[in-house]
Amino acid sequence: MRIYSSRRNNYLIHVVLDGKVYMAGENLVASSSEDTSPSSNILEEFTAIPTQNKFITDIACGERHVVMLSADCEVLVFGDN
């Protein structure tokens, strides 16, 4: 397992050996959610992040976004622009 974190925001991302991605802390994926309550923006436990069934090999964490690289060299991005 590899763990990545943001320097300025409170979130952690980790990739497990099977290429799945999990996140805890500030929910950057919530921007697509209809639930806008303050509690919907915090992931208190590690939660699976949708990766379009791609095997993720590397991640870069920005201030408010995450970039993921898949084993077949596709780039997936989520968070704020």
Residue, then its C-alpha position, 0 to 999 in steps of 0.5 A: m500500500r502507498i499513501y499520498s497526502s495533500r500538504r494544505n488540505n486534510y485528506l489522505i489517498h492510498v492505493v492498495l496492491d490491487g490498484k484500487v484507490y481509497m480516500a479519507g478526510e476532505n472529500l474532493v469527490a463530493s463536488s459531484s454529489e447533490d448532498t451539500s451538507p457540511s458532513s458530506n464533505i468529510l470522509e471519516e473512514f477510508t472510502a473507495i474512489p471510483t476509478q472506472n475499473k482501472f488499475i491505478t499505479d501512481i497518484a499526485c495530490g494537489e491542493r484541491h485535486v488528485v491526478m491518477l495514472s493507470a497501468d495502461c497510461e490513462v490519466l484520471v482527475f478529480g477535485d476542483n479545477 
